[in-house]
Amino acid sequence: MRLPKSRAPVHPGEILQEEFLDPLGISQREFAAQLGISSQRLNEIIHGKRSMTADTAVLISQVLETDPSWWMGFQVALDVWESQQRLGLHG
């Protein structure tokens, strides 16, 4: 049996900003326009105020040439961790 981590997994929005947008020199506004979504929606994802949806993961993957399931893996790990915390199942 694996015990849950005591620290939250990284939000996919943080990965997007730090590993892609910053190194590529792309602003959130520019990237949101490329995705066809509002800059507010993207900003909320990047700041962890909104979850990464499958639709958003697909859009991001098309632009960045990544796999949507890779983005969703970060979100699922975070969702599971948050559920464990709410249920008192943290290690």
N, CA, C and O atoms as CSV, one atom per row, in Angstrom:
chain,resi,resn,atom,element,x,y,z
A,1,MET,N,N,0.843,-1.185,0.000
A,1,MET,CA,C,0.000,0.000,0.000
A,1,MET,C,C,0.884,1.242,0.000
A,1,MET,O,O,1.832,1.353,0.777
A,2,ARG,N,N,0.544,2.178,-0.899
A,2,ARG,CA,C,1.303,3.421,-0.989
A,2,ARG,C,C,0.635,4.509,-0.184
A,2,ARG,O,O,-0.564,4.743,-0.335
A,3,LEU,N,N,1.381,5.174,0.662
A,3,LEU,CA,C,0.831,6.279,1.444
A,3,LEU,C,C,0.809,7.545,0.598
A,3,LEU,O,O,1.702,7.761,-0.222
A,4,PRO,N,N,-0.200,8.377,0.790
A,4,PRO,CA,C,-0.268,9.622,0.039
A,4,PRO,C,C,0.874,10.561,0.400
A,4,PRO,O,O,1.412,10.512,1.506
A,5,LYS,N,N,1.226,11.401,-0.535
A,5,LYS,CA,C,2.273,12.383,-0.287
A,5,LYS,C,C,1.770,13.420,0.698
A,5,LYS,O,O,0.576,13.715,0.737
A,6,SER,N,N,2.676,13.977,1.496
A,6,SER,CA,C,2.280,15.024,2.426
A,6,SER,C,C,2.231,16.382,1.735
A,6,SER,O,O,1.654,17.331,2.266
A,7,ARG,N,N,2.831,16.476,0.563
A,7,ARG,CA,C,2.823,17.716,-0.213
A,7,ARG,C,C,1.965,17.538,-1.461
A,7,ARG,O,O,1.978,16.481,-2.091
A,8,ALA,N,N,1.235,18.564,-1.803
A,8,ALA,CA,C,0.365,18.489,-2.985
A,8,ALA,C,C,1.184,18.323,-4.259
A,8,ALA,O,O,2.253,18.920,-4.387
A,9,PRO,N,N,0.701,17.527,-5.193
A,9,PRO,CA,C,1.350,17.448,-6.504
A,9,PRO,C,C,1.275,18.807,-7.204
A,9,PRO,O,O,0.464,19.658,-6.841
A,10,VAL,N,N,2.103,18.991,-8.178
A,10,VAL,CA,C,2.145,20.250,-8.912
A,10,VAL,C,C,0.915,20.370,-9.811
A,10,VAL,O,O,0.531,19.414,-10.485
A,11,HIS,N,N,0.311,21.539,-9.810
A,11,HIS,CA,C,-0.848,21.814,-10.676
A,11,HIS,C,C,-0.368,21.898,-12.128
A,11,HIS,O,O,0.704,22.446,-12.388
A,12,PRO,N,N,-1.140,21.365,-13.074
A,12,PRO,CA,C,-0.709,21.413,-14.474
A,12,PRO,C,C,-0.496,22.834,-14.995
A,12,PRO,O,O,0.304,23.043,-15.907
A,13,GLY,N,N,-1.196,23.803,-14.432
A,13,GLY,CA,C,-1.004,25.191,-14.849
A,13,GLY,C,C,0.379,25.705,-14.522
A,13,GLY,O,O,0.958,26.483,-15.280
A,14,GLU,N,N,0.907,25.269,-13.389
A,14,GLU,CA,C,2.265,25.659,-12.995
A,14,GLU,C,C,3.285,25.068,-13.974
A,14,GLU,O,O,4.242,25.737,-14.365
A,15,ILE,N,N,3.070,23.821,-14.358
A,15,ILE,CA,C,3.944,23.178,-15.347
A,15,ILE,C,C,3.887,23.948,-16.666
A,15,ILE,O,O,4.917,24.222,-17.282
A,16,LEU,N,N,2.680,24.290,-17.085
A,16,LEU,CA,C,2.499,25.021,-18.336
A,16,LEU,C,C,3.283,26.328,-18.331
A,16,LEU,O,O,4.001,26.635,-19.283
A,17,GLN,N,N,3.143,27.086,-17.263
A,17,GLN,CA,C,3.821,28.379,-17.183
A,17,GLN,C,C,5.335,28.230,-17.108
A,17,GLN,O,O,6.064,28.848,-17.884
A,18,GLU,N,N,5.802,27.414,-16.176
A,18,GLU,CA,C,7.235,27.332,-15.895
A,18,GLU,C,C,8.028,26.538,-16.926
A,18,GLU,O,O,9.188,26.854,-17.192
A,19,GLU,N,N,7.413,25.512,-17.510
A,19,GLU,CA,C,8.148,24.639,-18.427
A,19,GLU,C,C,7.916,24.965,-19.904
A,19,GLU,O,O,8.676,24.520,-20.765
A,20,PHE,N,N,6.882,25.731,-20.194
A,20,PHE,CA,C,6.574,26.015,-21.602
A,20,PHE,C,C,6.500,27.507,-21.894
A,20,PHE,O,O,7.289,28.018,-22.688
A,21,LEU,N,N,5.565,28.213,-21.265
A,21,LEU,CA,C,5.365,29.610,-21.619
A,21,LEU,C,C,6.579,30.479,-21.303
A,21,LEU,O,O,7.028,31.248,-22.153
A,22,ASP,N,N,7.110,30.363,-20.091
A,22,ASP,CA,C,8.286,31.173,-19.731
A,22,ASP,C,C,9.473,30.898,-20.653
A,22,ASP,O,O,10.022,31.841,-21.223
A,23,PRO,N,N,9.889,29.634,-20.821
A,23,PRO,CA,C,11.041,29.371,-21.694
A,23,PRO,C,C,10.822,29.800,-23.154
A,23,PRO,O,O,11.760,30.209,-23.838
A,24,LEU,N,N,9.572,29.698,-23.616
A,24,LEU,CA,C,9.281,30.067,-24.999
A,24,LEU,C,C,9.036,31.569,-25.166
A,24,LEU,O,O,8.935,32.066,-26.287
A,25,GLY,N,N,8.941,32.285,-24.046
A,25,GLY,CA,C,8.699,33.724,-24.100
A,25,GLY,C,C,7.308,34.075,-24.615
A,25,GLY,O,O,7.124,35.098,-25.274
A,26,ILE,N,N,6.332,33.226,-24.313
A,26,ILE,CA,C,4.946,33.448,-24.748
A,26,ILE,C,C,4.136,33.956,-23.567
A,26,ILE,O,O,4.159,33.363,-22.488
A,27,SER,N,N,3.420,35.055,-23.773
A,27,SER,CA,C,2.576,35.587,-22.701
A,27,SER,C,C,1.306,34.740,-22.581
A,27,SER,O,O,0.917,34.033,-23.510
A,28,GLN,N,N,0.683,34.832,-21.425
A,28,GLN,CA,C,-0.583,34.122,-21.224
A,28,GLN,C,C,-1.628,34.597,-22.229
A,28,GLN,O,O,-2.397,33.793,-22.757
A,29,ARG,N,N,-1.656,35.886,-22.490
A,29,ARG,CA,C,-2.631,36.450,-23.439
A,29,ARG,C,C,-2.416,35.877,-24.848
A,29,ARG,O,O,-3.373,35.497,-25.523
A,30,GLU,N,N,-1.160,35.821,-25.280
A,30,GLU,CA,C,-0.837,35.258,-26.598
A,30,GLU,C,C,-1.244,33.789,-26.679
A,30,GLU,O,O,-1.854,33.349,-27.654
A,31,PHE,N,N,-0.894,33.044,-25.636
A,31,PHE,CA,C,-1.169,31.609,-25.647
A,31,PHE,C,C,-2.665,31.340,-25.619
A,31,PHE,O,O,-3.153,30.455,-26.322
A,32,ALA,N,N,-3.397,32.105,-24.807
A,32,ALA,CA,C,-4.848,31.947,-24.751
A,32,ALA,C,C,-5.458,32.190,-26.134
A,32,ALA,O,O,-6.372,31.475,-26.545
A,33,ALA,N,N,-4.953,33.193,-26.847
A,33,ALA,CA,C,-5.445,33.475,-28.203
A,33,ALA,C,C,-5.150,32.295,-29.134
A,33,ALA,O,O,-5.992,31.932,-29.955
A,34,GLN,N,N,-3.964,31.696,-29.012
A,34,GLN,CA,C,-3.624,30.527,-29.836
A,34,GLN,C,C,-4.551,29.356,-29.549
A,34,GLN,O,O,-4.904,28.591,-30.447
A,35,LEU,N,N,-4.941,29.229,-28.285
A,35,LEU,CA,C,-5.823,28.128,-27.887
A,35,LEU,C,C,-7.288,28.394,-28.236
A,35,LEU,O,O,-8.089,27.467,-28.357
A,36,GLY,N,N,-7.618,29.665,-28.392
A,36,GLY,CA,C,-9.009,30.029,-28.638
A,36,GLY,C,C,-9.841,30.068,-27.370
A,36,GLY,O,O,-11.049,29.832,-27.401
A,37,ILE,N,N,-9.178,30.370,-26.240
A,37,ILE,CA,C,-9.882,30.481,-24.961
A,37,ILE,C,C,-9.614,31.873,-24.390
A,37,ILE,O,O,-8.743,32.596,-24.876
A,38,SER,N,N,-10.361,32.237,-23.366
A,38,SER,CA,C,-10.157,33.554,-22.758
A,38,SER,C,C,-8.857,33.570,-21.959
A,38,SER,O,O,-8.424,32.550,-21.423
A,39,SER,N,N,-8.252,34.742,-21.892
A,39,SER,CA,C,-7.024,34.869,-21.099
A,39,SER,C,C,-7.334,34.671,-19.612
A,39,SER,O,O,-6.473,34.226,-18.855
A,40,GLN,N,N,-8.555,34.999,-19.195
A,40,GLN,CA,C,-8.951,34.774,-17.799
A,40,GLN,C,C,-8.959,33.285,-17.478
A,40,GLN,O,O,-8.462,32.869,-16.432
A,41,ARG,N,N,-9.518,32.490,-18.371
A,41,ARG,CA,C,-9.551,31.030,-18.166
A,41,ARG,C,C,-8.135,30.475,-18.044
A,41,ARG,O,O,-7.847,29.689,-17.141
A,42,LEU,N,N,-7.258,30.882,-18.950
A,42,LEU,CA,C,-5.875,30.397,-18.899
A,42,LEU,C,C,-5.183,30.857,-17.626
A,42,LEU,O,O,-4.471,30.079,-16.991
A,43,ASN,N,N,-5.387,32.121,-17.243
A,43,ASN,CA,C,-4.763,32.644,-16.030
A,43,ASN,C,C,-5.224,31.875,-14.801
A,43,ASN,O,O,-4.420,31.596,-13.911
A,44,GLU,N,N,-6.492,31.533,-14.739
A,44,GLU,CA,C,-7.006,30.770,-13.600
A,44,GLU,C,C,-6.408,29.369,-13.549
A,44,GLU,O,O,-6.155,28.843,-12.465
A,45,ILE,N,N,-6.181,28.764,-14.705
A,45,ILE,CA,C,-5.530,27.445,-14.738
A,45,ILE,C,C,-4.088,27.581,-14.253
A,45,ILE,O,O,-3.636,26.798,-13.418
A,46,ILE,N,N,-3.381,28.553,-14.766
A,46,ILE,CA,C,-1.975,28.734,-14.407
A,46,ILE,C,C,-1.804,29.008,-12.917
A,46,ILE,O,O,-0.826,28.568,-12.314
A,47,HIS,N,N,-2.748,29.731,-12.322
A,47,HIS,CA,C,-2.652,30.048,-10.901
A,47,HIS,C,C,-3.357,29.039,-10.004
A,47,HIS,O,O,-3.536,29.281,-8.810
A,48,GLY,N,N,-3.761,27.899,-10.585
A,48,GLY,CA,C,-4.348,26.819,-9.790
A,48,GLY,C,C,-5.739,27.109,-9.280
A,48,GLY,O,O,-6.206,26.431,-8.365
A,49,LYS,N,N,-6.421,28.096,-9.843
A,49,LYS,CA,C,-7.778,28.431,-9.413
A,49,LYS,C,C,-8.827,27.681,-10.222
A,49,LYS,O,O,-10.014,27.713,-9.897
A,50,ARG,N,N,-8.380,27.009,-11.276
A,50,ARG,CA,C,-9.271,26.245,-12.141
A,50,ARG,C,C,-8.547,24.960,-12.522
A,50,ARG,O,O,-7.332,24.954,-12.724
A,51,SER,N,N,-9.295,23.888,-12.617
A,51,SER,CA,C,-8.709,22.606,-13.004
A,51,SER,C,C,-8.448,22.564,-14.505
A,51,SER,O,O,-9.070,23.287,-15.284
A,52,MET,N,N,-7.522,21.709,-14.886
A,52,MET,CA,C,-7.265,21.423,-16.294
A,52,MET,C,C,-8.351,20.450,-16.752
A,52,MET,O,O,-8.477,19.355,-16.204
A,53,THR,N,N,-9.123,20.842,-17.741
A,53,THR,CA,C,-10.148,19.943,-18.286
A,53,THR,C,C,-9.565,19.173,-19.460
A,53,THR,O,O,-8.518,19.535,-19.998
A,54,ALA,N,N,-10.245,18.123,-19.846
A,54,ALA,CA,C,-9.803,17.348,-21.007
A,54,ALA,C,C,-9.794,18.222,-22.261
A,54,ALA,O,O,-8.877,18.123,-23.076
A,55,ASP,N,N,-10.803,19.075,-22.421
A,55,ASP,CA,C,-10.843,19.968,-23.581
A,55,ASP,C,C,-9.616,20.877,-23.628
A,55,ASP,O,O,-8.988,21.043,-24.674
A,56,THR,N,N,-9.289,21.459,-22.481
A,56,THR,CA,C,-8.125,22.351,-22.429
A,56,THR,C,C,-6.843,21.570,-22.679
A,56,THR,O,O,-5.947,22.055,-23.369
A,57,ALA,N,N,-6.749,20.382,-22.133
A,57,ALA,CA,C,-5.557,19.554,-22.342
A,57,ALA,C,C,-5.375,19.238,-23.826
A,57,ALA,O,O,-4.252,19.232,-24.329
A,58,VAL,N,N,-6.469,18.977,-24.517
A,58,VAL,CA,C,-6.400,18.694,-25.958
A,58,VAL,C,C,-5.937,19.937,-26.719
A,58,VAL,O,O,-5.078,19.845,-27.597
A,59,LEU,N,N,-6.499,21.085,-26.387
A,59,LEU,CA,C,-6.100,22.332,-27.060
A,59,LEU,C,C,-4.620,22.637,-26.839
A,59,LEU,O,O,-3.900,22.969,-27.780
A,60,ILE,N,N,-4.176,22.520,-25.591
A,60,ILE,CA,C,-2.774,22.785,-25.259
A,60,ILE,C,C,-1.871,21.811,-26.015
A,60,ILE,O,O,-0.835,22.196,-26.556
A,61,SER,N,N,-2.274,20.570,-26.041
A,61,SER,CA,C,-1.465,19.542,-26.697
A,61,SER,C,C,-1.338,19.777,-28.195
A,61,SER,O,O,-0.295,19.494,-28.785
A,62,GLN,N,N,-2.388,20.288,-28.804
A,62,GLN,CA,C,-2.319,20.594,-30.236
A,62,GLN,C,C,-1.300,21.691,-30.511
A,62,GLN,O,O,-0.546,21.616,-31.481
A,63,VAL,N,N,-1.278,22.703,-29.664
A,63,VAL,CA,C,-0.365,23.834,-29.867
A,63,VAL,C,C,1.072,23.467,-29.496
A,63,VAL,O,O,2.009,23.821,-30.212
A,64,LEU,N,N,1.246,22.760,-28.380
A,64,LEU,CA,C,2.596,22.449,-27.881
A,64,LEU,C,C,3.126,21.095,-28.353
A,64,LEU,O,O,4.260,20.723,-28.052
A,65,GLU,N,N,2.296,20.366,-29.094
A,65,GLU,CA,C,2.676,19.037,-29.578
A,65,GLU,C,C,3.055,18.099,-28.426
A,65,GLU,O,O,4.104,17.456,-28.431
A,66,THR,N,N,2.163,18.053,-27.452
A,66,THR,CA,C,2.305,17.147,-26.310
A,66,THR,C,C,1.115,16.192,-26.326
A,66,THR,O,O,0.270,16.262,-27.218
A,67,ASP,N,N,1.051,15.308,-25.347
A,67,ASP,CA,C,-0.033,14.346,-25.238
A,67,ASP,C,C,-1.044,14.864,-24.203
A,67,ASP,O,O,-0.658,15.191,-23.081
A,68,PRO,N,N,-2.327,14.941,-24.565
A,68,PRO,CA,C,-3.318,15.420,-23.606
A,68,PRO,C,C,-3.335,14.620,-22.300
A,68,PRO,O,O,-3.585,15.177,-21.231
A,69,SER,N,N,-3.071,13.324,-22.390
A,69,SER,CA,C,-3.097,12.504,-21.171
A,69,SER,C,C,-1.960,12.882,-20.224
A,69,SER,O,O,-2.060,12.664,-19.017
A,70,TRP,N,N,-0.895,13.440,-20.757
A,70,TRP,CA,C,0.207,13.902,-19.902
A,70,TRP,C,C,-0.284,15.032,-19.011
A,70,TRP,O,O,-0.016,15.043,-17.809
A,71,TRP,N,N,-1.008,15.990,-19.604
A,71,TRP,CA,C,-1.552,17.104,-18.820
A,71,TRP,C,C,-2.592,16.602,-17.824
A,71,TRP,O,O,-2.623,17.042,-16.674
A,72,MET,N,N,-3.433,15.690,-18.266
A,72,MET,CA,C,-4.480,15.182,-17.385
A,72,MET,C,C,-3.905,14.377,-16.226
A,72,MET,O,O,-4.494,14.327,-15.146
A,73,GLY,N,N,-2.762,13.750,-16.450
A,73,GLY,CA,C,-2.106,13.011,-15.366
A,73,GLY,C,C,-1.763,13.913,-14.189
A,73,GLY,O,O,-1.916,13.519,-13.033
A,74,PHE,N,N,-1.303,15.116,-14.481
A,74,PHE,CA,C,-1.013,16.074,-13.405
A,74,PHE,C,C,-2.290,16.446,-12.666
A,74,PHE,O,O,-2.307,16.531,-11.438
A,75,GLN,N,N,-3.360,16.667,-13.426
A,75,GLN,CA,C,-4.617,17.065,-12.798
A,75,GLN,C,C,-5.197,15.931,-11.956
A,75,GLN,O,O,-5.669,16.170,-10.844
A,76,VAL,N,N,-5.169,14.708,-12.466
A,76,VAL,CA,C,-5.693,13.571,-11.718
A,76,VAL,C,C,-4.904,13.364,-10.424
A,76,VAL,O,O,-5.497,13.120,-9.372
A,77,ALA,N,N,-3.593,13.458,-10.490
A,77,ALA,CA,C,-2.763,13.298,-9.283
A,77,ALA,C,C,-3.149,14.344,-8.238
A,77,ALA,O,O,-3.249,14.033,-7.051
A,78,LEU,N,N,-3.364,15.572,-8.677
A,78,LEU,CA,C,-3.758,16.637,-7.754
A,78,LEU,C,C,-5.152,16.390,-7.203
A,78,LEU,O,O,-5.378,16.555,-6.005
A,79,ASP,N,N,-6.084,16.000,-8.053
A,79,ASP,CA,C,-7.456,15.719,-7.602
A,79,ASP,C,C,-7.489,14.600,-6.566
A,79,ASP,O,O,-8.198,14.700,-5.564
A,80,VAL,N,N,-6.728,13.540,-6.801
A,80,VAL,CA,C,-6.683,12.414,-5.859
A,80,VAL,C,C,-6.090,12.869,-4.531
A,80,VAL,O,O,-6.612,12.538,-3.467
A,81,TRP,N,N,-5.003,13.625,-4.595
A,81,TRP,CA,C,-4.362,14.122,-3.372
A,81,TRP,C,C,-5.331,14.989,-2.574
A,81,TRP,O,O,-5.442,14.847,-1.356
A,82,GLU,N,N,-6.038,15.897,-3.273
A,82,GLU,CA,C,-6.994,16.773,-2.584
A,82,GLU,C,C,-8.127,15.968,-1.954
A,82,GLU,O,O,-8.573,16.291,-0.853
A,83,SER,N,N,-8.595,14.929,-2.634
A,83,SER,CA,C,-9.634,14.066,-2.067
A,83,SER,C,C,-9.133,13.350,-0.822
A,83,SER,O,O,-9.851,13.252,0.173
A,84,GLN,N,N,-7.909,12.853,-0.873
A,84,GLN,CA,C,-7.326,12.188,0.294
A,84,GLN,C,C,-7.235,13.148,1.478
A,84,GLN,O,O,-7.481,12.759,2.620
A,85,GLN,N,N,-6.883,14.387,1.203
A,85,GLN,CA,C,-6.799,15.383,2.272
A,85,GLN,C,C,-8.177,15.641,2.879
A,85,GLN,O,O,-8.323,15.686,4.101
A,86,ARG,N,N,-9.187,15.808,2.022
A,86,ARG,CA,C,-10.547,16.070,2.497
A,86,ARG,C,C,-11.091,14.904,3.320
A,86,ARG,O,O,-11.822,15.105,4.290
A,87,LEU,N,N,-10.727,13.690,2.926
A,87,LEU,CA,C,-11.222,12.492,3.619
A,87,LEU,C,C,-10.374,12.105,4.831
A,87,LEU,O,O,-10.659,11.125,5.518
A,88,GLY,N,N,-9.334,12.888,5.078
A,88,GLY,CA,C,-8.478,12.607,6.229
A,88,GLY,C,C,-7.570,11.404,6.027
A,88,GLY,O,O,-7.164,10.762,6.995
A,89,LEU,N,N,-7.252,11.097,4.781
A,89,LEU,CA,C,-6.424,9.929,4.485
A,89,LEU,C,C,-4.977,10.303,4.186
A,89,LEU,O,O,-4.241,9.516,3.591
A,90,HIS,N,N,-4.569,11.492,4.593
A,90,HIS,CA,C,-3.171,11.896,4.365
A,90,HIS,C,C,-2.269,11.175,5.362
A,90,HIS,O,O,-2.660,10.862,6.486
A,91,GLY,N,N,-1.048,10.929,4.900
A,91,GLY,CA,C,-0.111,10.129,5.667
A,91,GLY,C,C,0.381,10.668,6.893
A,91,GLY,O,O,1.178,10.024,7.576
